[in-house]
Amino acid sequence: MEPAVRSGAQAGAQTSKQAGAGSKSRSRRRWRKGKLRASSFSHGMDLRTMTQSLVTLTEDNMAFFSSQGPGETARRLSSVFAGIREQALGLEPTLGHLLGVAHHFDLDTETPANGYRSLVHTARCCLAHLLHKSRYVASNRRSIFFRASHNLAELEAYLAALTQLRALAYYAQRLLAINRPGVLFFEGDEGLTADFLREYVTLHKGCFYGRCLGFQFTPAIRPFLQTLSIGLVSFGEHYKRNETGLSVTASSLFTGGRFAIDPELRGAEFERIIQNLDVHFWKAFWNITEIEVLSSLANMASTTVRVSRLLSLPPEAFEMPLTSDPKLTVTISPPLAHTGPGPVLARLISYDLREGQDSKMLNSLVKSEGPRLELRPRPQQAPRSRALVVHIHGGGFVAQTSKSHEPYLKTWAQELGVPIISIDYSLAPEAPFPRALEECFFAYCWAVKHCALLGSTGERICLAGDSAGGNLCITVSLRAAAYGVRVPDGIMAAYPVTTLQPSASPSRLLSLMDPLLPLSVLSKCVSAYSGTETEDHSDSDQKALGMMGLVQRDTSLFLRDLRLGASSWLNSFLELSGRKPQKTSVSTADTVRSTESMRRSVSEAALAQPEGLLNADTLKTLTINDLSFKSSTDGNTETSGTPEMSLSMETLGPSTPSEVNFFLRPEKEEADAKDGVGSVDRGPRVRAAFPDGFHPRRSSQGVLHMPLYSSPIVKNPFMSPLLAPDSMLKTLPPVHLVACALDPMLDDSVMFARRLRDLGQPVTLNVVEDLPHGFLSLAALCRETRQAAELCVQRIRLVLTPPAAPLV
């Protein structure tokens, strides 16, 4: 016999359809309002009270459905409530432990944010949803309008999510036991890290991409995420059929077909895509917003500005004055790494037409973008602004341009009243590190030197960027300090990635469920940017890539190996010949240019040292101690006008897995380690996984192909500024970080802010709640994203506002 709820539904079908439809509609509205009230109420509960309330409701529902007979629906409902009870009781003590120590990892008492808090908050959101759903079932299970199958599917989906969250809580507990106090990133050697990742990537993820998609975010974001997931899986089907042209991508966003009506199927396909498709797929998908139809729609809805021009900066060297002695100059050479000299594209955006922006010289740099409507300039030009914003966009180092970020940049131009130049750097994997850094640094220096053409006097300059762009903002500033040229007056970095190592942290555990930053996608982007992208031998991926794609990939790998081999020989030749940096007069432009070219071609190509010259101990020493300027570390050498960098700074290239620690340790601990002091057992190996009787769900999408070991190049401070030595970080200007509490990259911001504060550097950290990574691109979506975007504008305004003169 089926439960009463099903027989009641059959009886209800015989009643008046209009009355039933009206009742269902009112019931749905009451349910949504009740869900919001329950959510706000549950947020006020402590964890133990919430768990006890949930257990009481599940036991009541279990008893009810167990009494309904042997029907399949009743049996499954009883079973799912039993599972919820078991997982909630098992999860509560672990969450309580994490919450009890989370405050030790905050930046300060005014900024209670770190990955442990985020993980507990996410689990609370899941528990709160199950609590509300259990109440709803208890109140409506006898109603003739109670949809047993629908509620069963939702309960089963959230039970799966709760089970996986319990697994993540155990992982976080292991990190807590292994790491030093106050450190968020996993500090084990690479063998432990590989074990950790090997186990972590086998976890089932599809439950987070179906009915539970975005449950942890603000409700206004969830419809967008659902549309995005439908577009992703539909685009994935086109990609599998080798239909990778942009002509089919627009329709892919709006035609979900079976994926729109089947959340479980959509979640399984989403998981298959993130595990099996390569970085070229993600590059194509993330660039969808740049096709003509969607970009035109975005421009129509965005702020109208007087100037939006794409500039092509010529690859010509120029001189920049040194801040220490403006009478001396240093040569800024054009980007050279990987592809040789080439122009750098940048977009100039200004709300008003200002002096210099319609000059003959600037017009000669304008690059045509096809049929693009531009407004006529005003008869009178506004005077030059006193400030300038140099913007670097995000996109995982592999996708997007300034065009993707133009809508919110136009708003910034209006609210700040200053011109903005956004840099379109070359993207990986075609242009790996350090090409993007070279281009951004070149464009930054060009903008500082030619700020009058951009409509600014350049009195105040702010570097601003998001995600990968935030990383480049920090590293460009480090490079400017290394060259001795003007550093920006401040940095605004929104949700930046500050270390590209595959080390685990509590916030990075959230990548298991994040629809915008899944772990495998992060790994593929890092591999592409570091130039260590591995060839995928799976048949499915080769079919997806197509014949021409395979040829392109094989050719790229061949050229990369050839380049690395030749450059490694050149590098070893220079090392064996004992080449020392020569003291050079900066005023001699030709000599500086020659030195610069040699340094670029050898060092910044980030090439590997021969194994005979660079063992594991040497690599550790180079990574931690020698990543600084020779002029500053050699006490017997006079400071030269040219800031010469050591070859070790930028030569940590792709090589075999090393034994380098995954987090920069204090100098005292480094010394102790060399003397054999302080070698303490860091705790159990990561294989000591879960308590007896608990088994998380494993993925059914096959083996995930991702590198378990990192290349030494990711420890380069110009790639991972979190690992930079103190001497480099002290050269940074004031840094303003805006992070997301539910972002897998949260711990990057927290740890970077802590390092800067420990050094006495000016830094602020603001953490927004309930929003995903990349909220700037969603600024027009809802009130919460607009407020978060406004916070970024406020941070930029702090940089652009001159400091008040001291009172006499």
N, C-alpha and C positions, 0 to 999 in steps of 0.2 A: 504494500500500500504506500503510495506517495504521500508526502506530508500535506498537512491541511493547507498550507500556503498555495500549493499547486492546484488543489481542487477548488480553492477559493478563487483563484485566477480564472479557472474555467467557468465558474459560475458568473464571475464578473463580466466575462465576454458576452454573456447573453443579455446583459442590461443595456440600457441606452448608450450608444456610442458617444453621443455628444456630452452627456453627463459624465461619462467615464473620462473622456478626453479633458473636459474642464477640471475634473477632480485631479487627474494626473498632473496637469499643468500647475495647479495650485500646490499639489504635493511637492513637485520639483522645486518651486519657488521657496516653499517653507523649508525644504531640505537644504537649499543653498544658504538661506539666511541662518538656519540652525547650524550649518557647518562653520560659517564665519564666527558665530557666537561661541561655538564649541572650541574653535581654534584659539580665540582670544582668551577663553576661560582656561583652556589647558595650558597655555603659556604661563598663566599665573600659578599653576600647580608645581609643587616640587616633584622630583622624579619618582620618589617612592609612593607618593599619593597617587600619581598618575598610573603607576604600575599596578597598585592595589585595586584601583577603580577598574582598570582594564581586566584584571584577573577575575574580579567579581562578576563583571558582565559576561566574560567568556564562559565562565562556569554556568551561569544562568542560561545562556544560549545553548551550551552543550546539553544541559539537562532537557531543555525544550525539544531540540531536534532529535535527541536520542529517543524521546517518547513518541515520535511520529511514525514509527514503523521502520521496516527494512528498506525503504526506498533509497535509490542512489543519491538523489539530491539531499535528502535528510542526512544520510551517512556522510556525505562530503562536507556538508555544513558543520556537522558535529566534529568531524575530523579537523577542519580548518580552525575552528575555535580552540580545539585542544592544542593544535600547533602554535597558535598565537599565544596561548597561556604559557606554554613551555618556553618559547623564545623570549617572551617578556620577562619571565622570572629569571632566566639565564642571563639576560642582557643587563638587568638593573644593577647588580653589584659591580659589574665592569664599568658601566657608565658612571656610577657613583665614585668609583676610584679615580677615573680619568678627570672627572669634574673637581675632585678634591685637590688635585695637584696642578690643574691647568693654570692657575694664577701664577705659578712659578715661571711660566713661559711667555707671559705678557710683556710688552714693551714697557708699560708702566701702568699704574692703577687707573689712569684716565683712558687707557686703550686696552680694554679686556678682550683681546683677540689673539687666537692662535689655532692651529689645526686641531688640537684636542678639544677646545671649546666648539669648534665647527662640527666635529664628528658627533659630539654629544647632542648638539642642537639638531643635526640632521636626524639622528635616531629619535629624538623627542618629537620631531615633526611626523615621523612615521608612526610612532606610538599614539600621537594625538589624533592622526587620521583614523587609526584602527579603533581608538576609544570612541570617536564620534560615530564611526560606522557600526560598532557594536551596540551603541545606544540606539541608533536608528533601527537596527535589526530587532532589538528587544522591544522597541515601541511599535513596530509595524509588521512583525512577523505573522500576525493573525489577520492582517488586512487583505482584502481581496485584490488590492492593487500592488501588493508586495511582489516584486520581481525576484524570485528566488535565484534564477540562473545568473542574472546580472550581478546581484549582490555577491553571489558565490564567486564569480570570476574576479571581482574586485578584491574580495577578501583573500583569495588565493594569491593574487598578484602582490598584495601588500605583505602577506606572510612570507613570500619569497624574498621581498625586499628587506624585511626585518631580519630574516635569517642571514642574508649577506651582510647587513649592517652589524650583526653580532660578530661575524667573522672579522670585519674591519676593526671592531672594538678590540678583539683579541690581538690583531696585528699591532694596533696602537699601543696596547699594553706591553707587547714585546719591545717596541721601540723605546718605551719608557724605561724598561729594565736594562736595555743595552746602552743607551746614550748617556752622556754626561749630563748632570743637572743643568737645565737651561738651554740645552741644545735640541733643536727640533729635527735636524736631519740625521739620518742613519749613519753611524760612524764605524760600522764594521768594515772589514777588508772586502775586496771585490768578490771573494769566494762566498762570503755571507750574503752580500748584496745579490749575487746571482741566484743563490738558493732562495732568497726572499722573493725576487721577481719571478723566478720559475714557478713558485707555488702561487704567487698572487695572480699571475695572468691566467691561471686555469679557472678562476672563479667565474661563475655564471653572471652575466651582465644584462641579458635581455629583459629581465623583469623590470629594470630601471628605465627602459626605453619604450615600454608599452603603456599600460594603464597608469603606471606610477611616474610617468615622465614629468620631471620638473616639480615633484611634490614638495621639494624643499625650498623652492623659490616663491616669490610673491605671486599671488594668483593672476595678476595682470600679465605675467610673463608666460604662463603656461600655454595659452592658445598659440602664441608665436612659436614656442618650442614644438608643439604638435604639428603645426604647418611645416616647420623646418624639418622635422623627422620624416614626414610624408614626402617632402621634396627630396630629401636625401636618399631614401630607399628607392624612389622612382628614378632619380638620377642614376643610382647604382645599377638599375636594370638597363638603362640606356648604355651605361659605360661597359657593362658586360657584353653588350652586343656591338662594342666598338663604335658606338654612336657618340663620340666624345666631342663633336662639334658644338659650338655655342648655339647653333640654330635650334637644337632640341632642348636646351636646358631651361628656357623660360617656361615651356609647357610642363616640364617636369615638376616645377614647384607647385603647380595648381591642379595637376591631375594625379591624385593618389590612388584611384582605383580601389582594389581590394585592401591595400594597406590602410586606407582611411577608415574602413569599417571593421577592421580586425586588428585590435591593439596587440594581441599576442603575436600575430604574424609579423606585424611591423617591428616589434621588439626583437624577434629572432633575426629578421633581415638586417636590422640596424646593427646587431652584434656581429653578424657575419661580415658586414661591410667594414666595420672598424678593425676587425681582426685580419682580414684577408686582402683588402685593396691597398695599393701603395700610395706614396706621397703624391704621385701625379694625379690620382683621383681627387685627393683633397685639394690640391692646387686648383684643379678645374672647378670643383664644387664651390670653393670659397670665392672664386672669381666670378661667380654667377651675377653678383650685384653690379658688375661692370659692363654687362651687355647693354646695348643701346636702350632697350625698352625700359628695363628696371632703373638704370641710371637716370633716364629722363624723368621717370615718375618721382624718383627721389629728389631730383633738382627742382621739380615743380612744387614739391611740398616743403622745401627748405627755404631758408632766408635768402632774399635777393641781394646780391652784392654787385658792386660796380666793376670789380676786377676779379677775374678767375682765369688765369693764363698759365699754360704749361710752358716752362722754360727749358731750354737745352743748354746746360752750362758747358762751354767748350773745354776739352781736355788739355788745357794749357797751364803750365806752372806759373805761379805768381809768388810774390814776396809778402810776408806778414811780419810786422814788428814784434819784437819780443817784449813781454810785459816787464821783464826785469830791466831792460834798457831799450826803449823805443828807437834809439838810434841804430840798433842792430836789427837785422831781419833774418828770417829763416824761409827757405823755399818750401812751398806747399806744392808737391808734385801731384799730377792727376792719378787716379786709381790705376794700378798695374796688375794686381793679382789675378791669376787664372786666364783672363781674356785680353790683357794688355790695355793700353790707354783707350778711353772711350768717354763720350759725353755723359754727364749726369743730369737726369731729369728732375725738375722740381716745379711745384705748382705755387704760384703767387696768388693769394686770396686777400682781398681788401674790401671792406664795406664801402669806403669812400675812395674815390680816385684822388691820389695824393701826388705831390710833386715828385717827379722822377719816374713815376710808373708808366708814363706814356712817352718816355724819352726815346730818341732814335736808337740809342745803344741797347736799351731793354727790348724794344720792338724787334731788333735784329736777333734776339735770342728766343723769341716766341716760336713754339713748335705747333704746327697745325694739328688739330684734333678732329678734323672732318667737319661736317655740317653742325656746328654748335652755335646757337644763338647767343649773341653778346649784346648787352644794353649799351646805348650810346653814353659816352662819358658826360658828366656835368660840364657846363660852360666854364666854371671856375674850379680849380683844383684846391683840395684841402692841403694845408701845410703838412710837412713831414711829421710823422708821429715820433715821439721820443723813445718809443720802445719797439721791439720786434720779437715775434715768436717764431722759432724754428721748430717745426713739427716733424716727427718721424713716426710713420704709421706702423701698426701691428699687422699680424697675419702669419705668425709662426715662422718667420723668415722665408716662407715659401710662396706666399700668396698676397694678393691685394696690392693696391696702389693708393695714391692720394685721392684718386677718384672715388674709391670706396668710402673714404672718410670725409669727403667734401661736405656732406650735409651738416655735420656737427661743427666742422671747421668754419663754415659760413656763420653759424650762430656765434662761435667764439669771436670771429672778426667783428661782428656787430656789438657784442657785449663788452669786449675789451677795447674796441676802438683803435686797434693796431693792425698793421699788416702781418700776414702769416705766410711763411714759405714752408711748404710740405715737401719732403724729399722722397723721390721715387727711386729707391735703391734697387740694385739688381737682386734677383731672388734665387734662392737655392731650389733644387740641387744643381742647376746649371751654373750658378755662381756662388759657391760655398764660401765660408769664412776664409780670409778676412775681406772679401770683396765688398760686402755691404758696409762694413765699418769704414773701409777706405773711402767709399763714395759719400757716406754721410759726413765724415770728417772733412772731405774736400768741399762739399756743398756748404757745410757750416762755416768754414773759413771764407769761402767765396761770399756768403751772405754777410759776414762781419765786415769784410773789406768793401763790399759794394752795397752796403745797406742804404745809401742814398738813392740808388736806382730802385730799391724796393719800397721807397716811401717812408724811410725811417732815418732818424739821426743816429740810432744805435746806442743811445745812452744806457738803455737797459735791454738786455737780451735774455730770453728764457728758452730753454730747450724743453720741449714737451712731447711725450709719446705714450703709447699704450702697448702693453704686452711685450712683444718682441721689440717694438719701437722704444719702450721704456728701457729695455736692456741697452739698446744702441745709444740712447741719450746719455746714459751713465758712462758707457765706454768711450763715446766721443769726447766727453768732458775729461776723462782720464787721458785720452790721447792729446787733447789740447794742452793739458798741463805738462805732458811729456815733451811736447814740442816747444813749450815755453810761450805759446801764444795766448791770447785772451780766452779765458774760460767763460762760460755763460754766467750770468748773475744768479742763476738758480735753475733747478730742474724740477719739473712736474712729471712724475712717472706714474701712470695709472696701471694697476695690477701687473707690474713688470715681472719678468723671469730674471732672477739674479744669479742662478746657477743652473747650468745645463747638464749637470751630472745626473745619472739615473738613480740617485739616492732617494730612499723613501723618507717621507715625513708624514705626520698625521694629516695635514691638509692634502697632500698628494694622494693619500688613500682615497680621497673623494673622487679621484679620476675614474674609479670603477663605475660611478653612476652619473658622472657629468656628461651631458649630451654634447657639449661644445668642446671639451678637452678630455677625451678618453685617453687612457695611458698609452695605448698603442699608437695613437695619432701623435701624441707628444713625442714619443720615441722616434717615429719616422721623421718628424720635422727636425729634431735635434741631429739625427743621423745625416739628413740632407744638408743642414747648415754646416756641420763639422766636416763634410766631405767624406764621410765614412758610410754612406748609404750602401747597404749590401744588396746583392742581387737576389731576388726571390725566385726560387726554383719551382714553386708550385705551379701545376698545370693551369689551375683556374686563373691565377694572376697573369700568366703568359697569354692566355686567351683574352683576358680583359685588356691587356696592354696592346695587343695587335702586333702584326709583323713589323710595321714601320717603327712602332714604339720599342720593340725588342732590338731592332737595328740601332736605333738612337741610343738606347741604354748601353748596349755592348760597346758602341763606339765611344760613348762618354767614359765608360770604365777603362777602356784601353788608353784613351788620352790621359785620363787621370793617373793611371799607373805609370805611363811614360813620363808625365810631368813630375810625379813624385820621385821616380828613379833618377832622372836627370838632376833635379834640384837637390836631392839628397846627396848625390855625388859632389855637386858644387859646394854644398854646405860642409861636407866632411873635408873637402879640399881646403876650404877657408879655415876650418878648425885646425887641421893638421899643420897648415902653414903658419899658424900662430898669428893670424891677422888681428891687430889691435885697433880699436877706434883711435883715429888721429885727432889731435886737437886742431880744429878748423876754425878759421875766421868766418863768422857768419856773413860778413859783408861780401865775401867772395862767392858770388852766386853760382858760378860753374862748379866749384868744388863741392859746395853744399848739395847741388843737384846731383852730382855724381855719387856722393855718399848716400843721398836719399834713395836713388834708384837701386843701388846695390842692396841697401837695407830692405827696401820693399820687396825686391825679387827673391831674396833669401829668407828674411825673417818673417815677413807678413804673409808669405805663402803657407806659413805654419807647417813646415815640413819636418819629417821624422829624422832624428839623428840615427846614424848606424848603430846597430846593437853593440858593436865592439866599443863604441865611444860613450855609450849611455846605458848604464845598467840601472837596476831598479833603485838603488840607493841614490845614485846621481840624479835620477829623475825626480825623486822626492825632494832632494836638495834644491834642484832647479825650480821646482814648482812652488816651493814655499819661501825660500830665502833669496833666490837670485832674480826674481821677477821684479826688478827695479832698475833704475837707470845707473849705468856705469859711472856717470859723473857724480851721482849722489852716494854710491856705495864705496868707491875707491877713495879712501881718505887721503892718499898721497897725490891725487890728481887734482889739478886746479879745475874749477868749474869753467867749462867752455861755453861759448855762446850758443853752440848747437847742442840741443839735448840729445846726446847719443844714447840709444837703448842697447842693452845687452842682447846678444843673439839669443840667449836662453829665454828672453821674454816672449818671443813670438815664434819659437821653433818647436813647440810641443805638438808635433803632428801625429797623424794616424799611426798606430803601431799595435803590437800585440797587447793583450790585457796586462795591466801592471798591478803592482801591489801598493799603489799610492792610496793613502787614506782618503776617505770621501768627504772630509771636512777639514778646513784649515784649523790646526791646533795652535794654542798659544805658544809663544816662543820658548817659554820655560818648559812646557811639556815636551816640546821638540827636543830641547837639550837633554831632558831627563830620559827621553826615549833612546837617544844616541848612547847614553851612558848605561843603558839597561835598567834604568830606574823607572818605577811607575808602570811596569807592565802588569796590568791588573786584568783579571778575567772580566770581560765586559758583560757576561751573562750567558744564558743558554743560547745555543745555536738556533737559528730561525726555524729549523725543521721541527722543533718542539712546538707544535702548532696549537691545537685546540684541546679543551678538556675532553675526557672520555664521554662518549655518547653524543657529542656534537659533530655534525658533518655538514659543512656548507655545500651549497649546490655548485657543481662544476659545469663548465661550459661544454656545450655539445657542438660547437662550431669548429672543431679541429684544433690543431696546434697553432698557437699564435707565434708568428715569425717576427721576433724583435731581438735586437742585440741585448744580451745580458751583461756584457762588459762594456765599459766606456773607453773611448780613446783618450789618451793623455791630453789631446788638444782641448777637451772641454774644461780642463783645469786652467787653461790660459786665462789670466785675469781680464783680458779684453774680450773674452767670451763669457766668462763667469765672474763678474765683478765681486760677488760675495767672497770669492777666494783670493781676492787681491791682497797683497801685503799692506800693513798699516801705512807705510810711507806713501803708497799710491792713493789710498782712500782719503788721506789728509789733504790731498790736493783738490778734492771735490768742492764745488760751491754748495750753498744750502740746498738740500734735497727734500722735496715734498712728495710723499708716497700716498696714493689713494688705492686701497685694496678692497677686495670683496671678501666678506666673511665666509662665503660658501665656494670660494674659488680654490681649485687645487694649487694655485700659485700663492696662496696667502702666506705660507710660511717663508717664502722667498722674501716678501716685503718685511715681515716681522724680524727675521734674522738680520737682514741688511740694515734695517733701522737700528737694531741693537748694536751691531758692529760700529755704525757711525756714531751712535750716542756714546759708546764706550770710549771712542777716540776723541770725544769732545766736539764732534762735528755737528753743525746745525741740521736738524732733521725733524720732520713731522710725519706722522702716520695717521691717516684717517681711514676707518674701515666702515664700509656701507653694508647694511644688512639685506639679506634675502634677494640679492641680485646675482646674476651669473657673470662669469668672465666675459669681457667684451661689451659691457653695458654702454659704453660711449657710442657704439654703432647702433644702439637701440634707444638713443636719447629721446626720440620722438614717440616712443611706444606707450609710455605711461607716466604717471606722476612720479613714481619712485625713480625711474631712470633719468627723468629730467632733473630731479633734485640731486642725484649723484653726479650728473654732468655739470650742474651748477657748482658743486663742490670743487670739481677740477678747475673750473674757471676762477673760483675764489683763490685757489692755490697759485694759479698763474698770476693773478692780480697782485698777490703778495710779492712775487718776484719782480714784477714790473713797476711796483711802487717804490720810489727812492726812499731809502731810510731817512727818518726824521733827523734833522740837524740837532746836535746836542745843545742843551740849554747852557747859556753862558752865566 
